[in-house]
Amino acid sequence: MMYPLPPPAKPPISGADLAVSITMLVLTFVGGGVAAFFGLFAMAFTDYCPQATCDIDAGVNAMAAGFVVAALVGVAGTAVTVVRLTQRKTAWPFAVGTMALCAVMCLLGIGGYFAAVGG
């Protein structure tokens, strides 16, 4: 009687890959939270907004769009990174890319706000 062969064992996960991936994802979410905090305060304390050079609605929309896109990128990048880690494939480039894209989206949102309000 022949028994089927057991499936091959998964290769061990790279400790460096895991450490870098987790660090980058934590920095992504902490950095996004800090940026959102400062963005909220920038909107809350916009004291002077002259009608000729300021459009507060466009500023709020720019900041909201930047942070919504950053959140979507953060969730998608985290999912891809976790899937790659569970498959024992290299994941750190995706975590670093997620952090970089989220940072760019947050900066664009805050920059759009300041451009719209004349800051």
KEVOSE-772538 format. One record per atom (N, C-alpha, C): x, y, z; residue number from 1; residue in one letter. Coordinates in steps of 0.1 Angstrom, whole numbers. Layout:
N
NODE:X:Y:Z:NUM:a;
...
***
This chain:
119
NODE:8:-12:0:1:m;
NODE:0:0:0:1:m;
NODE:9:12:0:1:m;
NODE:6:22:-9:2:m;
NODE:14:34:-10:2:m;
NODE:7:46:-3:2:m;
NODE:15:53:4:3:y;
NODE:10:64:11:3:y;
NODE:14:77:3:3:y;
NODE:5:87:2:4:p;
NODE:10:99:-5:4:p;
NODE:21:106:3:4:p;
NODE:29:113:-5:5:l;
NODE:40:120:1:5:l;
NODE:34:133:8:5:l;
NODE:40:136:19:6:p;
NODE:35:149:26:6:p;
NODE:39:161:17:6:p;
NODE:31:171:18:7:p;
NODE:35:183:11:7:p;
NODE:49:189:16:7:p;
NODE:56:195:7:8:p;
NODE:69:201:11:8:p;
NODE:67:211:21:8:p;
NODE:76:212:31:9:a;
NODE:75:222:41:9:a;
NODE:78:236:35:9:a;
NODE:71:246:41:10:k;
NODE:74:260:36:10:k;
NODE:87:264:41:10:k;
NODE:94:272:33:11:p;
NODE:107:277:37:11:p;
NODE:105:286:49:11:p;
NODE:115:287:58:12:p;
NODE:114:296:69:12:p;
NODE:113:311:65:12:p;
NODE:105:319:72:13:i;
NODE:104:333:69:13:i;
NODE:116:340:73:13:i;
NODE:120:350:65:14:s;
NODE:132:358:67:14:s;
NODE:129:367:79:14:s;
NODE:138:367:89:15:g;
NODE:136:376:100:15:g;
NODE:138:390:97:15:g;
NODE:147:393:88:16:a;
NODE:150:407:84:16:a;
NODE:138:412:76:16:a;
NODE:133:404:67:17:d;
NODE:121:408:59:17:d;
NODE:109:411:68:17:d;
NODE:107:402:77:18:l;
NODE:96:404:87:18:l;
NODE:97:417:95:18:l;
NODE:109:419:100:19:a;
NODE:112:431:108:19:a;
NODE:110:444:100:19:a;
NODE:116:444:88:20:v;
NODE:115:456:80:20:v;
NODE:101:459:76:20:v;
NODE:94:448:72:21:s;
NODE:80:449:68:21:s;
NODE:71:455:79:21:s;
NODE:72:449:91:22:i;
NODE:64:453:102:22:i;
NODE:68:468:106:22:i;
NODE:80:471:107:23:t;
NODE:85:484:110:23:t;
NODE:79:494:100:23:t;
NODE:80:492:88:24:m;
NODE:75:501:78:24:m;
NODE:60:503:78:24:m;
NODE:52:492:81:25:l;
NODE:38:493:82:25:l;
NODE:34:501:94:25:l;
NODE:41:498:105:26:v;
NODE:38:506:118:26:v;
NODE:41:521:115:26:v;
NODE:52:524:109:27:l;
NODE:55:538:106:27:l;
NODE:45:544:97:27:l;
NODE:39:536:87:28:t;
NODE:29:541:78:28:t;
NODE:17:545:86:28:t;
NODE:12:537:95:29:f;
NODE:0:540:102:29:f;
NODE:2:551:113:29:f;
NODE:13:551:119:30:v;
NODE:16:561:129:30:v;
NODE:18:574:122:30:v;
NODE:26:574:111:31:g;
NODE:28:587:104:31:g;
NODE:15:592:98:31:g;
NODE:6:583:93:32:g;
NODE:-7:588:88:32:g;
NODE:-15:594:99:32:g;
NODE:-15:588:110:33:g;
NODE:-22:594:122:33:g;
NODE:-17:607:126:33:g;
NODE:-4:609:126:34:v;
NODE:2:622:130:34:v;
NODE:-1:632:119:34:v;
NODE:0:628:106:35:a;
NODE:-4:638:96:35:a;
NODE:-18:642:96:35:a;
NODE:-27:632:99:36:a;
NODE:-41:635:100:36:a;
NODE:-44:645:112:36:a;
NODE:-37:643:123:37:f;
NODE:-39:651:135:37:f;
NODE:-35:665:131:37:f;
NODE:-23:667:125:38:f;
NODE:-19:681:122:38:f;
NODE:-27:687:111:38:f;
NODE:-32:679:101:39:g;
NODE:-41:684:91:39:g;
NODE:-54:689:97:39:g;
NODE:-59:681:107:40:l;
NODE:-72:686:114:40:l;
NODE:-70:699:121:40:l;
NODE:-58:700:128:41:f;
NODE:-55:713:135:41:f;
NODE:-53:724:125:41:f;
NODE:-47:721:113:42:a;
NODE:-45:732:103:42:a;
NODE:-59:737:99:42:a;
NODE:-68:728:97:43:m;
NODE:-82:732:93:43:m;
NODE:-89:739:104:43:m;
NODE:-88:734:116:44:a;
NODE:-95:740:128:44:a;
NODE:-90:754:131:44:a;
NODE:-77:757:128:45:f;
NODE:-72:770:132:45:f;
NODE:-69:779:121:45:f;
NODE:-76:777:110:46:t;
NODE:-75:787:99:46:t;
NODE:-83:799:102:46:t;
NODE:-77:809:108:47:d;
NODE:-84:821:113:47:d;
NODE:-88:830:102:47:d;
NODE:-79:833:93:48:y;
NODE:-81:843:83:48:y;
NODE:-81:837:69:48:y;
NODE:-92:839:62:49:c;
NODE:-93:833:49:49:c;
NODE:-100:843:39:49:c;
NODE:-92:853:33:50:p;
NODE:-98:863:25:50:p;
NODE:-105:857:13:50:p;
NODE:-116:862:9:51:q;
NODE:-124:856:-2:51:q;
NODE:-117:856:-15:51:q;
NODE:-108:866:-18:52:a;
NODE:-102:867:-31:52:a;
NODE:-92:856:-33:52:a;
NODE:-85:852:-23:53:t;
NODE:-74:842:-24:53:t;
NODE:-77:829:-17:53:t;
NODE:-88:827:-11:54:c;
NODE:-90:815:-2:54:c;
NODE:-103:808:-6:54:c;
NODE:-102:795:-7:55:d;
NODE:-114:787:-9:55:d;
NODE:-113:776:1:55:d;
NODE:-120:778:13:56:i;
NODE:-119:768:23:56:i;
NODE:-124:754:19:56:i;
NODE:-135:755:11:57:d;
NODE:-141:742:7:57:d;
NODE:-131:734:-2:57:d;
NODE:-124:741:-11:58:a;
NODE:-115:734:-19:58:a;
NODE:-103:728:-10:58:a;
NODE:-99:736:0:59:g;
NODE:-89:731:9:59:g;
NODE:-93:719:17:59:g;
NODE:-105:719:22:60:v;
NODE:-110:707:29:60:v;
NODE:-111:695:20:60:v;
NODE:-116:698:8:61:n;
NODE:-117:687:-2:61:n;
NODE:-103:681:-6:61:n;
NODE:-94:690:-7:62:a;
NODE:-80:685:-11:62:a;
NODE:-74:677:0:62:a;
NODE:-76:681:12:63:m;
NODE:-70:674:24:63:m;
NODE:-77:661:26:63:m;
NODE:-90:661:25:64:a;
NODE:-98:649:26:64:a;
NODE:-95:638:15:64:a;
NODE:-94:643:3:65:a;
NODE:-90:634:-8:65:a;
NODE:-77:628:-6:65:a;
NODE:-67:636:-2:66:g;
NODE:-53:631:1:66:g;
NODE:-53:620:11:66:g;
NODE:-61:622:22:67:f;
NODE:-61:613:33:67:f;
NODE:-69:600:30:67:f;
NODE:-79:602:23:68:v;
NODE:-87:590:19:68:v;
NODE:-79:581:10:68:v;
NODE:-72:587:0:69:v;
NODE:-64:579:-9:69:v;
NODE:-53:573:-1:69:v;
NODE:-47:580:8:70:a;
NODE:-36:575:16:70:a;
NODE:-41:563:25:70:a;
NODE:-53:564:30:71:a;
NODE:-59:553:38:71:a;
NODE:-61:541:29:71:a;
NODE:-66:543:17:72:l;
NODE:-68:531:8:72:l;
NODE:-55:525:4:72:l;
NODE:-45:533:1:73:v;
NODE:-32:528:-2:73:v;
NODE:-26:520:10:73:v;
NODE:-28:525:22:74:g;
NODE:-23:519:34:74:g;
NODE:-29:505:36:74:g;
NODE:-42:504:34:75:v;
NODE:-49:492:36:75:v;
NODE:-45:482:25:75:v;
NODE:-45:486:13:76:a;
NODE:-41:477:2:76:a;
NODE:-27:472:3:76:a;
NODE:-18:482:6:77:g;
NODE:-4:478:8:77:g;
NODE:-2:469:20:77:g;
NODE:-9:471:30:78:t;
NODE:-8:462:42:78:t;
NODE:-13:448:38:78:t;
NODE:-24:447:31:79:a;
NODE:-29:434:27:79:a;
NODE:-19:427:18:79:a;
NODE:-13:434:8:80:v;
NODE:-3:427:-1:80:v;
NODE:9:423:7:80:v;
NODE:14:431:16:81:t;
NODE:25:427:24:81:t;
NODE:23:415:33:81:t;
NODE:11:415:39:82:v;
NODE:8:403:48:82:v;
NODE:6:390:39:82:v;
NODE:0:391:28:83:v;
NODE:-1:380:19:83:v;
NODE:12:375:15:83:v;
NODE:21:384:11:84:r;
NODE:35:380:7:84:r;
NODE:43:374:18:84:r;
NODE:41:379:30:85:l;
NODE:47:373:42:85:l;
NODE:42:359:44:85:l;
NODE:29:357:43:86:t;
NODE:24:344:46:86:t;
NODE:28:334:35:86:t;
NODE:31:339:23:87:q;
NODE:35:330:12:87:q;
NODE:51:328:12:87:q;
NODE:57:334:22:88:r;
NODE:72:333:24:88:r;
NODE:79:340:12:88:r;
NODE:73:350:6:89:k;
NODE:80:358:-5:89:k;
NODE:85:371:1:89:k;
NODE:94:377:-6:90:t;
NODE:99:390:-1:90:t;
NODE:88:400:-1:90:t;
NODE:86:407:11:91:a;
NODE:75:416:13:91:a;
NODE:80:430:16:91:a;
NODE:92:432:20:92:w;
NODE:96:445:25:92:w;
NODE:95:456:14:92:w;
NODE:98:453:1:93:p;
NODE:96:464:-9:93:p;
NODE:81:469:-9:93:p;
NODE:72:461:-7:94:f;
NODE:58:465:-7:94:f;
NODE:55:473:5:94:f;
NODE:60:470:16:95:a;
NODE:58:478:29:95:a;
NODE:65:491:27:95:a;
NODE:77:492:22:96:v;
NODE:83:505:20:96:v;
NODE:76:513:10:96:v;
NODE:71:507:-1:97:g;
NODE:63:514:-11:97:g;
NODE:50:519:-6:97:g;
NODE:44:511:3:98:t;
NODE:32:516:9:98:t;
NODE:34:528:18:98:t;
NODE:45:528:26:99:m;
NODE:48:539:34:99:m;
NODE:51:552:25:99:m;
NODE:59:550:15:100:a;
NODE:62:561:6:100:a;
NODE:50:567:-1:100:a;
NODE:42:559:-6:101:l;
NODE:30:563:-13:101:l;
NODE:20:571:-3:101:l;
NODE:19:565:9:102:c;
NODE:10:572:19:102:c;
NODE:16:585:23:102:c;
NODE:29:586:24:103:a;
NODE:35:599:28:103:a;
NODE:33:609:17:103:a;
NODE:34:605:4:104:v;
NODE:32:614:-7:104:v;
NODE:17:619:-7:104:v;
NODE:8:609:-5:105:m;
NODE:-6:613:-6:105:m;
NODE:-10:623:6:105:m;
NODE:-4:621:17:106:c;
NODE:-7:630:29:106:c;
NODE:-1:644:26:106:c;
NODE:12:644:20:107:l;
NODE:18:657:17:107:l;
NODE:10:664:6:107:l;
NODE:5:657:-4:108:l;
NODE:-2:663:-14:108:l;
NODE:-16:669:-9:108:l;
NODE:-22:661:0:109:g;
NODE:-34:666:6:109:g;
NODE:-32:679:14:109:g;
NODE:-22:679:23:110:i;
NODE:-19:691:31:110:i;
NODE:-14:702:22:110:i;
NODE:-6:699:12:111:g;
NODE:-2:709:2:111:g;
NODE:-13:715:-5:111:g;
NODE:-23:707:-9:112:g;
NODE:-35:712:-16:112:g;
NODE:-43:721:-7:112:g;
NODE:-44:718:5:113:y;
NODE:-51:726:15:113:y;
NODE:-45:740:16:113:y;
NODE:-31:740:18:114:f;
NODE:-25:753:20:114:f;
NODE:-25:761:7:114:f;
NODE:-25:754:-5:115:a;
NODE:-26:761:-17:115:a;
NODE:-39:768:-19:115:a;
NODE:-50:761:-14:116:a;
NODE:-63:766:-16:116:a;
NODE:-67:777:-6:116:a;
NODE:-61:777:6:117:v;
NODE:-64:787:15:117:v;
NODE:-54:798:15:117:v;
NODE:-43:797:7:118:g;
NODE:-33:808:6:118:g;
NODE:-24:808:17:118:g;
NODE:-21:796:23:119:g;
NODE:-13:794:35:119:g;
NODE:1:796:33:119:g;
***
